[in-house]
Amino acid sequence: MGGGKFERHVPYFVVLEAFQASGGCALCDLELDSMRHYFESVLYESVNDPKLRADLRKSHGYCHRHAHQLRSFNDALAVAILCRDQISQFLSSPEEPHGWSLGALFHHHPAPSDTPVRCPACVAQAATRARHVDVLLDSLHSDPEMRTTFKASPGLCVPHFHAVLAAPNLAVDVRRQVVNVIAGKFTALLAELEELCAKYDYQRLAEKPGGEADSWIRAVEMTVGRKDVF
């Protein structure tokens, strides 16, 4: 992230528009959209792709979260083809734990060689996350419009906040920006939660709900991320 004129490109506008439009964590929205495109590609173009099928056999299928996302597309034939591989693999050695442990939630699957193999969708999602975080950090460092948009947005959920802080290209000034903005957002959210709780007091039950009415819903999403992201 050096000096000079900041180059605006398609990924920049994707991230910028997400922060302008999101009612919560824009990085969650971006990941959900990216994974929707990922599964659409799998279902409509890659079900019979030898590499995808081989990767899924190595990982013993998708993790719990991504398997249910796949099912939500209601493509019976495609899901049947992919699951047929997994069931056949399971039946070949049903008593062997190779990646079938529910306790691990299939996030990291030990292959027979004991080499950890990740769910292919998790790999794709991790790459998407890193790409969006990188664009955000580069833009916050160099672009005033992104800084203004980020400050005006609802901010980041806690998991994405920590993902940003863990980014290898995080500059000191950008870190300070992000921490200050997110601390301000969560301070405001806490105040809304306090107001919501206070209005449950019998002396205030007659008061009409204000903007804090849905703060409990937003609090869940902002503390753990959007459903099906983490």
Phi, psi and omega per residue, in radians:
M1 nan 1.450 -3.104
G2 -1.639 -2.966 -3.119
G3 -1.481 -2.869 -3.141
G4 1.579 -3.140 -3.102
K5 -1.205 2.341 -3.126
F6 -1.336 2.270 -3.128
E7 -1.550 2.081 3.071
R8 -1.577 2.260 -3.094
H9 -2.385 3.109 -3.061
V10 -0.999 -0.848 3.125
P11 -1.008 -0.609 3.096
Y12 -1.053 -0.842 -3.105
F13 -1.189 -0.563 3.081
V14 -1.075 -0.820 -3.138
V15 -1.210 -0.769 3.140
L16 -1.016 -0.860 -3.106
E17 -1.151 -0.543 3.086
A18 -1.143 -0.749 3.123
F19 -1.225 -0.499 3.097
Q20 -1.262 -0.570 -3.005
A21 -1.761 -0.372 -2.991
S22 -1.231 2.491 3.032
G23 -1.646 0.027 3.139
G24 -2.585 -2.322 3.133
C25 -1.403 2.007 -3.100
A26 -1.152 -0.548 3.125
L27 -1.196 -0.558 3.020
C28 -1.103 -0.811 3.138
D29 -1.035 -0.746 -3.123
L30 -1.130 -0.704 3.141
E31 -1.182 -0.726 3.111
L32 -1.069 -0.718 3.127
D33 -1.162 -0.724 3.132
S34 -1.118 -0.699 -3.128
M35 -1.260 -0.517 3.047
R36 -1.101 -0.782 3.101
H37 -1.126 -0.661 3.129
Y38 -1.037 -0.864 -3.091
F39 -1.247 -0.569 3.046
E40 -1.077 -0.705 3.108
S41 -1.141 -0.752 3.116
V42 -1.060 -0.833 -3.031
L43 -1.241 -0.652 -3.020
Y44 -1.746 -0.214 -3.079
E45 -2.312 -0.458 -2.887
S46 -2.122 0.098 -3.092
V47 -0.985 -0.654 -3.125
N48 -1.754 0.237 3.122
D49 -1.255 2.151 -3.083
P50 -1.010 -0.687 -3.110
K51 -1.172 -0.789 3.124
L52 -1.043 -0.798 -3.117
R53 -1.094 -0.690 3.128
A54 -1.163 -0.733 3.120
D55 -1.088 -0.693 -3.141
L56 -1.207 -0.606 3.081
R57 -1.169 -0.698 3.125
K58 -1.116 -0.669 -3.084
S59 -1.585 0.009 -3.054
H60 1.009 0.745 3.057
G61 1.549 -3.031 3.114
Y62 -1.374 2.734 3.066
C63 -1.173 3.004 -3.090
H64 -0.940 -0.871 -3.095
R65 -1.099 -0.839 -3.059
H66 -1.310 -0.512 3.063
A67 -1.100 -0.703 3.123
H68 -1.265 -0.556 3.037
Q69 -1.124 -0.742 3.095
L70 -1.028 -0.794 -3.118
R71 -1.088 -0.551 -3.071
S72 -1.129 -0.271 3.115
F73 -1.382 -0.185 3.059
N74 1.010 0.594 3.058
D75 -1.678 1.583 -3.008
A76 -1.038 -0.785 -3.080
L77 -1.138 -0.829 -3.104
A78 -1.092 -0.793 -3.140
V79 -1.124 -0.682 3.131
A80 -1.096 -0.726 3.133
I81 -1.082 -0.811 -3.103
L82 -1.213 -0.729 -3.121
C83 -1.257 -0.464 3.095
R84 -1.028 -0.714 3.091
D85 -1.070 -0.774 -3.071
Q86 -1.180 -0.731 -3.133
I87 -1.150 -0.734 3.108
S88 -1.080 -0.706 3.138
Q89 -1.147 -0.729 3.122
F90 -1.085 -0.783 -3.100
L91 -1.177 -0.370 3.127
S92 -1.195 -0.465 3.095
S93 -2.739 1.220 -3.010
P94 -1.099 -0.384 -3.099
E95 -1.609 -0.109 3.106
E96 -1.471 2.375 -3.064
P97 -1.419 0.004 -3.001
H98 -0.734 1.458 3.022
G99 1.480 -0.002 -3.062
W100 -1.697 0.211 -3.092
S101 -1.288 2.099 3.099
L102 -1.136 -0.514 -3.128
G103 -1.081 -0.509 3.130
A104 -1.531 -0.123 3.139
L105 0.968 0.411 3.083
F106 1.078 0.269 -3.124
H107 -1.272 -0.629 3.088
H108 -2.300 2.025 -3.025
H109 -1.821 1.992 3.053
P110 -1.214 2.048 3.074
A111 -1.320 2.942 3.124
P112 -0.927 -0.475 3.113
S113 -1.420 0.031 -3.093
D114 1.179 0.264 3.049
T115 -1.561 2.140 -3.122
P116 -1.067 2.272 3.100
V117 -2.163 2.158 -3.067
R118 -1.529 2.683 3.000
C119 -0.929 2.236 -3.121
P120 -0.990 -0.612 3.117
A121 -1.216 -0.589 3.073
C122 -1.127 -0.681 3.099
V123 -1.091 -0.794 3.126
A124 -1.118 -0.702 -3.127
Q125 -1.189 -0.685 3.112
A126 -1.087 -0.690 3.115
A127 -1.154 -0.692 3.095
T128 -1.095 -0.778 -3.135
R129 -1.063 -0.828 -3.124
A130 -1.068 -0.686 -3.130
R131 -1.136 -0.813 -3.119
H132 -1.182 -0.683 3.100
V133 -1.100 -0.734 3.141
D134 -1.078 -0.763 3.116
V135 -1.107 -0.762 3.138
L136 -1.045 -0.841 -3.088
L137 -1.145 -0.730 3.118
D138 -1.089 -0.707 -3.114
S139 -1.238 -0.718 3.119
L140 -1.103 -0.535 3.136
H141 -1.277 -0.595 -2.927
S142 -2.108 -0.256 -2.961
D143 -2.107 2.018 -3.132
P144 -1.059 -0.618 -3.116
E145 -1.139 -0.693 3.110
M146 -1.168 -0.693 3.123
R147 -1.085 -0.756 3.130
T148 -1.142 -0.750 -3.136
T149 -1.132 -0.747 3.139
F150 -1.082 -0.754 3.130
K151 -1.122 -0.577 -3.106
A152 -1.469 -0.240 -3.093
S153 -1.394 2.978 3.055
P154 -1.178 -0.177 3.096
G155 1.746 -2.583 -3.117
L156 -2.172 2.584 3.002
C157 -1.228 2.868 -3.095
V158 -1.032 -0.813 3.129
P159 -1.057 -0.707 3.124
H160 -1.276 -0.548 3.049
F161 -1.032 -0.806 3.134
H162 -1.205 -0.563 3.069
A163 -1.122 -0.677 3.100
V164 -1.141 -0.781 -3.119
L165 -1.153 -0.429 -3.134
A166 -1.544 -0.051 -3.099
A167 -1.122 2.373 -3.089
P168 -1.193 -0.387 -3.088
N169 -1.762 0.392 -3.102
L170 -1.335 2.006 3.113
A171 -1.395 2.705 -3.076
V172 -1.050 -0.748 -3.102
D173 -1.192 -0.616 3.128
V174 -1.245 -0.695 3.075
R175 -0.983 -0.794 -3.139
R176 -1.082 -0.747 3.102
Q177 -1.015 -0.895 -3.057
V178 -1.098 -0.811 -3.125
V179 -1.072 -0.775 -3.129
N180 -1.128 -0.754 -3.138
V181 -1.133 -0.840 -3.090
I182 -1.170 -0.669 3.086
A183 -1.065 -0.711 3.106
G184 -1.134 -0.714 3.139
K185 -1.119 -0.765 -3.107
F186 -1.307 -0.491 3.031
T187 -1.127 -0.747 3.110
A188 -1.159 -0.697 3.123
L189 -1.132 -0.709 3.101
L190 -1.058 -0.716 3.119
A191 -1.095 -0.674 3.098
E192 -1.132 -0.707 3.118
L193 -1.136 -0.684 3.100
E194 -1.094 -0.725 3.138
E195 -1.174 -0.698 3.114
L196 -1.076 -0.799 3.115
C197 -1.089 -0.710 -3.115
A198 -1.113 -0.581 -3.112
K199 -1.281 -0.153 3.034
Y200 -1.465 -0.107 3.037
D201 -1.129 2.412 -3.057
Y202 -1.013 -0.465 -3.125
Q203 -1.320 -0.228 -3.102
R204 -2.085 0.162 -3.079
L205 -1.067 -0.437 -3.116
A206 -1.372 -0.226 -3.118
E207 -1.229 2.458 3.098
K208 -1.304 2.516 3.113
P209 -1.170 2.570 3.118
G210 -1.957 -2.658 -3.121
G211 -1.125 -0.255 -3.129
E212 -1.410 -0.100 -3.014
A213 -1.002 -0.665 -3.125
D214 -1.783 0.270 -3.098
S215 -1.105 -0.525 3.137
W216 -1.171 -0.592 3.096
I217 -1.239 -0.810 3.132
R218 -1.119 -0.571 3.141
A219 -1.113 -0.696 3.120
V220 -1.092 -0.860 -3.107
E221 -1.136 -0.646 -3.085
M222 -1.358 -0.376 3.113
T223 -1.513 -0.568 -3.077
V224 -2.111 -0.102 -3.095
G225 1.627 2.893 3.118
R226 -1.133 2.669 3.102
K227 -0.995 2.395 3.094
D228 1.304 0.178 3.073
V229 -1.667 -0.795 -3.122
F230 -2.000 nan nan
